[in-house]
Amino acid sequence: MDYTLLTAFFVVALFSAMFRLLEVGRWIAVRRMAVDPEGAKAGLGAVVGVVFSLLGLLLAFTFSGAASRFDARKQLVVQEVNTLSKVYYLLDLEFPRIGFIRINATDRLLVELRKRMG
């Protein structure tokens, strides 16, 4: 089954449903304002408070996700550095005389790989 078409259908359906419900809400608000202008604005403060609290919650989850991704990336860098130090140590133990040449070659290879990875 082609999920691209199914996804496109749901996107269009949700957008049209949201737009229609927005228009229905506007229509109801216009009718209420015509009948009682002061009474239509009576419960608006609670709605505004709820909307702002939900936006604050969304912002908090966004920053929490960014912080967790930053921590994960930091852990990967620490793991990479630990692995490289272990490789350097093992090369120095295995090839004490030519270890310096091999370490320089390893450095060049690592720098090229890191450039390609971004």
C-alpha positions as CSV (number, residue, x, y, z in Angstrom):
1,M,0.0,0.0,0.0
2,D,1.2,3.5,-0.9
3,Y,1.5,5.4,2.4
4,T,2.4,8.6,0.7
5,L,-1.1,9.0,-0.8
6,L,-2.7,8.0,2.4
7,T,-0.6,10.5,4.3
8,A,-1.5,13.2,1.8
9,F,-5.2,12.4,2.1
10,F,-5.0,12.7,5.9
11,V,-3.2,16.0,5.7
12,V,-5.7,17.5,3.3
13,A,-8.6,16.1,5.4
14,L,-7.3,17.4,8.7
15,F,-6.5,20.8,7.1
16,S,-10.0,21.1,5.7
17,A,-11.6,20.0,8.9
18,M,-9.6,22.5,10.9
19,F,-10.5,25.3,8.5
20,R,-14.2,24.4,8.6
21,L,-14.2,24.3,12.4
22,L,-12.4,27.6,12.5
23,E,-15.1,29.1,10.3
24,V,-17.9,27.5,12.4
25,G,-16.4,29.0,15.6
26,R,-16.1,32.4,13.9
27,W,-19.7,32.2,12.8
28,I,-20.9,31.3,16.3
29,A,-18.8,34.2,17.8
30,V,-20.3,36.7,15.3
31,R,-23.8,35.6,16.2
32,R,-23.1,35.8,19.9
33,M,-21.5,39.3,19.6
34,A,-24.6,40.5,17.7
35,V,-27.0,39.3,20.4
36,D,-24.9,40.2,23.5
37,P,-21.6,42.0,23.0
38,E,-20.5,42.0,26.7
39,G,-21.7,38.5,27.4
40,A,-19.8,37.0,24.5
41,K,-16.5,38.1,26.0
42,A,-17.2,36.8,29.5
43,G,-15.5,33.4,29.4
44,L,-12.6,34.6,27.1
45,G,-10.0,35.0,29.9
46,A,-10.1,31.3,30.8
47,V,-9.7,30.3,27.2
48,V,-6.7,32.6,26.8
49,G,-5.1,31.2,29.9
50,V,-5.5,27.7,28.8
51,V,-4.0,28.5,25.3
52,F,-1.0,30.3,26.8
53,S,-0.4,27.4,29.3
54,L,-0.5,24.9,26.4
55,L,1.9,27.0,24.4
56,G,4.2,27.2,27.5
57,L,4.1,23.4,27.8
58,L,4.9,23.0,24.1
59,L,7.9,25.3,24.5
60,A,9.1,23.4,27.6
61,F,8.9,20.1,25.8
62,T,10.8,21.6,22.9
63,F,13.7,22.7,25.1
64,S,13.7,19.4,26.9
65,G,14.1,17.5,23.7
66,A,16.9,19.8,22.6
67,A,18.7,19.4,25.9
68,S,18.4,15.6,25.7
69,R,19.7,15.6,22.1
70,F,22.6,17.8,23.2
71,D,23.4,15.4,26.1
72,A,23.3,12.4,23.7
73,R,25.7,14.1,21.3
74,K,28.0,15.0,24.1
75,Q,28.1,11.4,25.3
76,L,28.9,10.2,21.7
77,V,31.9,12.7,21.6
78,V,33.1,11.4,25.0
79,Q,32.8,7.8,23.8
80,E,34.7,8.6,20.6
81,V,37.5,10.3,22.5
82,N,37.8,7.4,24.9
83,T,38.0,4.9,22.0
84,L,40.7,7.0,20.2
85,S,42.7,7.2,23.4
86,K,42.5,3.4,23.8
87,V,43.6,3.0,20.1
88,Y,46.6,5.3,20.7
89,Y,47.5,3.4,23.8
90,L,47.3,0.0,22.1
91,L,49.3,1.2,19.1
92,D,52.0,2.5,21.4
93,L,52.1,-0.8,23.2
94,E,52.2,-2.9,20.0
95,F,54.5,-0.8,17.9
96,P,56.6,1.4,20.2
97,R,59.1,2.5,17.5
98,I,56.7,3.0,14.6
99,G,53.7,4.0,16.7
100,F,54.3,7.7,16.1
101,I,54.0,7.1,12.3
102,R,50.8,5.1,12.7
103,I,49.3,7.6,15.1
104,N,49.9,10.4,12.6
105,A,48.2,8.3,9.8
106,T,45.3,7.5,12.2
107,D,45.0,11.2,12.9
108,R,44.8,12.1,9.3
109,L,42.3,9.4,8.6
110,L,40.1,10.5,11.6
111,V,40.2,14.1,10.5
112,E,39.1,13.1,7.0
113,L,36.3,11.0,8.3
114,R,35.1,13.8,10.6
115,K,35.1,16.3,7.7
116,R,33.0,14.0,5.7
117,M,30.5,13.4,8.5
118,G,30.0,17.1,9.1
